[in-house]
Amino acid sequence: MSTSKQTRNPLVVLLGILLLAGLLTYLVDSGSYARDGRLVVPGSYTVLEKDAGVSNIWRVSAVENGAAPVSLSELFLAIPEGLERGAGLIFMVLVIGGMFGILKQAGAVDAGLERLLSSVRGNVYVLVPALMLVFAAGSTFLGLASEYLLIIPLMVAMAERLGMTRLIGLGIVTVAVKAGYLSSVTNPLPLTIAQPLVGVPIFSGAGLRFVFFMIFTLVGIAFMLLVIHRYSKKHAVRENLVVSFDAKPLCLRHTLMWLVLLSGIGFLVYASNQWQWNKEELTAFYLFLSVILAFMSGLGLSGAADAFVAGMKKILLASFLIGVAFAIAVTLERGQILDSVIFGLTSIVGEDNSWLAAQGMLVSQLGLDFLIPSTSGQAAVSMPILGPLGQLAGVGPQTTVLAFLFGNGITNMITPTSGTLLAYLATAQVPWTQWAKFILPLCLVFIGLAMLMLTYAVSLGV
């Protein structure tokens, strides 16, 4: 029955993956690379001796020297450690939820969306492409990702006002952001790490990446418009709602609240790039905005506080899932099998054929991103290995960077181990299982496009 599918809890999915990670520490050899800081030293992989006996399940104390599979107690301890690692992201998501609780309770969100939709007469086929182009541009040129957490509740509310699901509102932002990250024309986050590791100047090759960016973005927009069209046709959404938007001007209070929010988003973009704000600074700024909006809301101090808490409650469970996702990485590290998986995945890349080697790089990056969803972390681990392998196979350094960007970006659209994706889902209040079913077809299309693009890049010799 469809009801059982709708009520399937994503916590069960993540706990299942955590158990699988624990099981892998018994089945996969432990190993390690030598490292120069965060960077892996190519050719330094060694297998570590370990006792993978079943008796380790009941072990209480940690193994001081050498490798060992994780015990049952260590598996449970990984969850609070994961929550601690993801605390910055978790608290940021909760504060954003509280801030939008104030905006929603004050009526500013509903009034603002009415005005926006009335200006385009409810025509999402104009509004959605324009919004997605802006979101994708911010992602590919400036590296914006967490900054869009502020936008997601607005897009979700817009979708619901049009009679569509929260999933569509989430998709408008997420598909655009991920399409931008796939090519990263001048995105400093991956390029400042990946390109120097393969010996090319930072931001070089931007022309080819811009072409690929436009292709990915246009395909992503077409995907979302097709989803909207099918949903609207199936549920007769537009016929019922297109004539009912309220076009009256916003009241002074709502206008001022929107000005504060929009100027806050603009300042956030500037501060993130100018001063490299991290999660702690972003959370503090969201709290600052929440206080200003609370005083402007007309709800009173207690009413605004109640609205803030109510907003946080809505995404509390989803925020907890972020910590469970980090616990998976903790488990793989504790069992010392992460480097073994890296070694196995990079072994896919052959040395005899440049065309096949480029595709092997893509496959290895797709798999590696499930274990290391951090863009900078994946670059630091994989690029020192794939760079020399690419040279042996005749794959150019820019193509190696493209394989990294494509693999990292596509998997991050769907993997439940990505803290940023789970933060998006938490903010939109969309279960991961529902999102995975929705986005899987686009992921497969993007993989096909990535393979064609890598083939073209190899033919160019870049």
C-alpha positions in Angstrom: 0.0 0.0 0.0 1.2 3.5 -0.7 0.5 4.5 2.9 3.3 2.3 4.2 5.7 3.8 1.7 4.8 7.3 2.9 5.3 6.5 6.5 8.6 4.7 6.1 11.0 6.6 8.4 14.3 7.8 6.9 15.9 7.1 10.3 15.5 3.4 9.6 17.3 3.8 6.3 20.3 5.6 7.8 20.5 3.2 10.7 20.5 0.4 8.2 23.4 2.0 6.4 25.2 2.5 9.7 24.9 -1.2 10.4 26.2 -2.0 7.0 29.2 0.2 7.6 29.8 -1.7 10.8 29.5 -5.0 9.0 32.0 -3.9 6.3 34.7 -3.4 9.0 34.6 -7.2 9.4 34.5 -8.0 5.7 36.9 -5.5 4.2 40.7 -5.4 4.9 41.9 -2.5 7.0 44.5 -0.3 5.4 46.0 3.1 5.3 47.8 5.6 3.1 50.6 7.8 4.3 49.5 11.4 4.4 51.2 14.8 3.9 48.8 16.9 6.0 45.4 16.1 4.5 46.8 14.9 1.2 47.2 11.2 0.4 50.7 10.1 -0.7 50.3 8.1 -3.9 51.6 4.5 -3.8 51.8 4.4 0.0 48.8 2.2 0.7 49.5 -0.7 3.1 47.3 -3.4 4.5 47.0 -3.5 8.3 46.8 -6.6 10.3 43.6 -7.1 12.2 41.6 -9.8 14.0 38.2 -9.8 12.3 36.8 -12.4 14.6 33.1 -12.3 15.6 34.2 -12.0 19.2 35.0 -8.3 18.5 31.3 -7.6 18.4 31.2 -7.7 22.2 34.5 -5.9 22.8 34.1 -3.0 25.2 37.5 -1.3 25.2 39.1 0.2 22.1 42.1 -1.4 20.5 45.2 0.6 21.3 47.5 -0.6 18.6 46.7 -1.9 15.2 43.3 -2.3 13.4 40.1 -3.9 14.6 36.5 -4.1 13.4 34.0 -1.9 15.3 32.3 -3.5 18.2 28.6 -3.1 19.1 29.4 -0.5 21.7 31.6 1.5 19.3 28.8 1.4 16.7 26.4 3.1 19.2 29.1 5.5 20.4 29.5 6.6 16.7 26.1 8.2 16.8 26.8 10.8 19.6 30.2 11.4 18.0 28.5 11.9 14.7 26.1 14.4 16.3 29.1 16.2 17.8 30.8 16.4 14.4 27.7 17.6 12.7 26.7 20.0 15.5 27.5 23.1 13.5 25.3 22.1 10.6 22.6 20.7 12.9 22.3 23.9 14.9 22.3 26.0 11.8 19.4 24.1 10.4 17.4 24.3 13.6 18.0 28.1 13.8 16.8 28.5 10.2 13.7 26.5 11.0 13.0 28.8 14.0 13.5 31.9 12.0 11.0 30.9 9.4 8.7 29.9 12.2 8.6 33.6 13.1 8.2 34.7 9.5 5.4 32.2 8.9 3.5 33.0 12.1 3.7 36.8 11.3 2.1 36.1 7.9 5.1 37.6 6.0 5.8 34.4 4.0 2.3 34.0 2.8 1.8 37.6 1.9 5.1 37.9 0.1 4.5 34.8 -2.0 1.0 36.0 -2.9 2.6 39.2 -4.2 5.4 37.4 -6.1 3.0 34.9 -7.7 0.6 37.6 -8.7 3.3 39.5 -10.5 3.9 36.6 -12.9 0.2 35.6 -12.7 1.1 32.2 -11.3 3.1 31.2 -14.3 5.6 28.9 -12.9 7.0 28.2 -16.4 8.5 31.7 -16.3 9.3 31.9 -12.6 10.9 28.5 -12.0 13.6 28.8 -14.9 14.5 32.4 -13.8 14.9 31.3 -10.1 16.9 28.2 -11.0 19.3 30.1 -13.3 20.0 32.5 -10.4 20.5 29.7 -7.9 22.7 27.7 -10.3 24.8 30.8 -11.1 25.5 31.4 -7.4 26.5 27.8 -7.0 28.9 27.5 -10.0 30.5 30.9 -9.7 30.6 31.6 -6.0 30.2 28.1 -4.4 27.0 28.9 -2.6 25.3 25.9 -1.0 24.6 26.2 2.7 23.6 29.8 2.0 20.5 28.5 0.1 19.1 26.9 3.2 17.4 30.3 3.8 15.7 30.0 0.4 14.3 26.5 0.6 11.4 27.3 3.0 10.3 30.1 0.6 10.3 27.7 -2.4 8.5 25.0 -0.4 5.8 27.6 0.6 5.6 28.7 -3.0 5.0 25.2 -4.2 2.4 24.5 -1.6 0.6 27.8 -2.5 0.5 26.5 -6.1 -1.1 23.3 -4.8 2.0 21.2 -5.4 4.2 19.2 -3.0 7.0 20.3 -0.8 9.2 18.0 -2.9 8.9 20.3 -5.9 9.8 23.4 -3.9 12.9 21.6 -2.6 13.8 20.4 -6.2 13.7 24.0 -7.6 16.6 24.9 -5.3 18.5 21.6 -4.9 18.6 20.7 -8.6 19.8 24.1 -9.6 22.5 24.2 -6.8 23.7 20.7 -7.7 23.8 21.5 -11.4 26.0 24.5 -10.7 28.3 22.5 -8.5 28.7 19.8 -11.2 30.7 22.1 -13.4 32.0 24.6 -10.8 33.0 27.3 -13.4 34.8 29.4 -10.8 33.6 27.7 -7.6 36.6 28.2 -5.3 35.8 25.4 -2.8 36.7 22.4 -5.1 39.0 24.2 -7.6 41.4 25.7 -5.1 42.2 22.2 -3.9 41.7 19.9 -6.9 43.4 21.9 -9.7 46.8 22.6 -7.9 47.0 18.9 -7.1 47.1 18.0 -10.8 49.4 20.9 -11.7 47.1 23.3 -13.4 46.3 27.0 -12.5 43.3 27.6 -10.3 40.1 28.5 -12.3 41.8 27.4 -15.6 39.6 25.6 -18.1 36.6 27.7 -17.1 35.4 28.1 -20.7 34.7 24.3 -21.2 33.2 24.1 -17.7 30.9 27.0 -18.5 29.5 25.1 -21.5 29.0 22.0 -19.4 27.4 24.1 -16.7 24.8 25.5 -19.2 24.0 22.0 -20.4 23.5 20.6 -16.9 21.5 23.6 -15.8 19.1 23.5 -18.8 18.6 19.8 -18.4 17.8 20.3 -14.7 15.4 23.1 -15.5 13.7 20.9 -18.1 13.4 18.1 -15.6 11.7 20.4 -13.0 9.3 21.9 -15.6 8.4 18.4 -16.8 7.7 17.3 -13.1 5.6 20.4 -12.6 3.7 19.9 -15.9 2.9 16.3 -15.1 1.9 17.1 -11.5 -0.2 20.0 -12.6 -1.9 18.0 -15.3 -2.6 15.1 -13.0 -4.0 17.2 -10.2 -5.4 20.1 -12.2 -3.4 22.5 -10.1 -3.2 25.5 -12.3 -6.9 25.6 -13.3 -7.9 25.9 -9.7 -5.3 28.4 -8.5 -4.0 30.6 -11.2 -6.8 33.2 -10.8 -6.8 33.4 -7.0 -3.6 35.3 -6.2 -3.9 38.4 -4.1 -2.2 41.3 -5.9 -2.6 43.9 -3.2 0.6 45.6 -1.9 2.3 44.3 1.2 1.6 46.0 4.5 4.4 48.0 6.0 5.4 45.4 8.5 5.6 42.6 6.0 7.5 44.9 3.6 10.1 45.7 6.2 10.4 42.0 7.2 11.1 41.0 3.6 13.6 43.8 3.2 15.5 42.6 6.3 15.4 39.0 5.0 16.5 39.8 1.5 19.2 42.3 2.6 20.3 39.6 5.1 20.7 37.1 2.3 22.7 39.5 0.2 25.0 40.3 3.1 25.4 36.6 3.8 26.6 36.0 0.2 29.1 38.8 0.6 30.4 37.7 4.0 30.7 34.1 3.1 33.0 35.0 0.2 34.8 38.0 1.7 35.4 36.6 5.2 35.0 32.8 4.6 32.3 32.5 7.2 31.8 29.0 8.5 28.8 27.3 10.1 29.3 29.0 13.4 29.3 32.5 12.0 26.4 31.7 9.7 24.4 30.3 12.7 25.2 33.5 14.7 24.0 35.6 11.8 20.8 33.7 11.4 20.2 34.2 15.2 20.8 37.9 14.7 18.2 38.0 11.9 15.8 36.0 14.0 16.0 38.6 16.8 15.4 41.5 14.4 12.5 39.7 12.8 11.0 38.8 16.2 10.9 42.5 17.2 9.3 43.4 13.8 6.8 40.6 13.7 4.1 42.1 16.0 3.8 38.7 17.8 5.3 40.0 21.1 8.4 38.5 22.7 6.7 35.4 24.0 4.7 34.9 20.8 7.8 35.2 18.7 9.7 32.8 21.0 6.8 30.3 20.7 6.9 30.6 16.9 10.7 30.1 16.9 10.5 26.9 19.0 7.6 25.6 16.9 9.7 26.2 13.7 12.6 24.2 15.2 10.3 21.3 16.3 9.2 20.7 12.8 12.7 19.8 11.7 14.1 18.3 14.9 14.0 14.7 13.7 15.5 15.6 10.3 18.3 17.5 12.0 19.1 14.4 14.1 19.5 12.4 10.8 22.5 14.7 10.0 24.3 13.4 13.0 23.5 9.7 12.1 25.0 10.4 8.6 28.2 11.6 10.2 28.2 8.5 12.4 28.6 6.4 9.2 31.9 8.2 8.4 33.0 7.8 12.1 32.4 4.0 11.8 34.4 3.6 8.6 37.3 5.6 10.0 37.3 3.7 13.3 37.4 0.4 11.4 40.2 1.8 9.3 38.6 0.6 6.0 38.1 4.0 4.4 41.5 4.0 2.8 41.0 0.4 1.6 37.8 1.4 -0.2 39.7 4.4 -1.7 42.4 2.0 -2.9 39.8 -0.4 -4.4 37.9 2.4 -6.2 40.9 4.1 -7.7 42.1 0.7 -8.9 39.2 0.8 -11.4 41.1 3.4 -13.4 43.1 1.6 -16.1 46.3 2.7 -17.7 45.8 1.3 -21.3 43.0 3.4 -22.7 42.4 7.1 -22.0 38.7 7.0 -22.9 38.1 4.1 -20.5 40.3 5.6 -17.8 38.3 8.8 -17.8 35.1 6.8 -17.3 36.8 4.8 -14.6 37.7 8.0 -12.8 34.0 9.0 -12.9 32.9 5.7 -11.5 35.5 5.8 -8.7 34.5 9.3 -7.7 30.8 8.4 -7.7 31.5 5.6 -5.2 34.0 7.6 -3.2 31.6 10.4 -2.6 29.2 8.1 -0.8 31.9 7.6 1.8 33.5 11.1 1.7 30.6 13.5 0.8 32.8 16.5 1.7 34.0 18.1 -1.6 37.3 19.4 -0.2 37.9 16.1 1.7 37.3 14.0 -1.4 39.6 16.2 -3.5 42.4 15.9 -0.9 42.1 12.1 -0.8 41.5 11.3 -4.5 43.2 13.8 -6.6 46.8 13.0 -5.5 46.1 9.4 -6.7 44.0 10.0 -9.8 46.3 12.7 -11.1 49.3 10.4 -11.7 47.0 7.6 -12.9 45.5 10.0 -15.4 49.0 10.9 -16.7 49.9 7.2 -17.2 46.6 6.6 -19.1 46.9 9.8 -21.2 44.0 11.6 -19.5 44.6 15.4 -19.3 44.6 17.1 -15.9 41.5 19.2 -16.7 39.6 16.0 -17.6 40.7 14.5 -14.2 39.3 17.5 -12.4 36.1 17.2 -14.4 35.7 13.6 -13.4 36.1 14.6 -9.8 33.6 17.4 -10.1 31.0 15.2 -11.9 31.3 12.3 -9.5 31.2 14.4 -6.4 28.3 16.5 -7.6 26.1 13.7 -8.9 26.4 11.5 -5.8 25.8 14.5 -3.5 22.4 14.9 -5.1 21.2 11.6 -3.6 23.5 10.1 -1.0 22.1 10.0 2.5 25.6 10.5 3.9 25.8 14.1 2.7 25.3 16.5 5.6 24.4 19.4 3.2 21.7 17.3 1.4 20.2 16.2 4.7 20.2 19.8 5.8 18.2 20.7 2.7 15.8 17.9 3.3 15.4 18.9 7.0 14.7 22.5 6.1 12.1 21.4 3.5 10.7 18.6 5.8 11.0 16.0 3.0 12.0 12.4 3.8 15.2 11.1 2.1 13.4 8.1 0.7 10.9 10.3 -1.0 13.7 12.6 -2.4 15.7 9.6 -3.6 12.9 8.2 -5.7 12.2 11.7 -7.1 15.8 12.6 -8.0 17.1 9.2 -9.2 16.0 9.6 -12.8 17.8 12.9 -13.1 21.0 11.4 -11.5 21.0 8.7 -14.2 20.6 11.4 -16.9 23.4 13.4 -15.4 25.7 10.4 -15.3 25.0 9.7 -19.0 25.8 13.4 -19.8 28.9 13.3 -17.6 30.3 10.3 -19.6 29.7 12.0 -22.9 31.3 15.2 -21.6 34.4 13.3 -20.4 34.7 11.6 -23.7 34.6 15.0 -25.4 37.2 16.3 -23.0 39.5 13.4 -23.7 39.1 14.0 -27.4 40.2 17.6 -26.8 43.2 16.5 -25.0 42.7 18.8 -22.0 
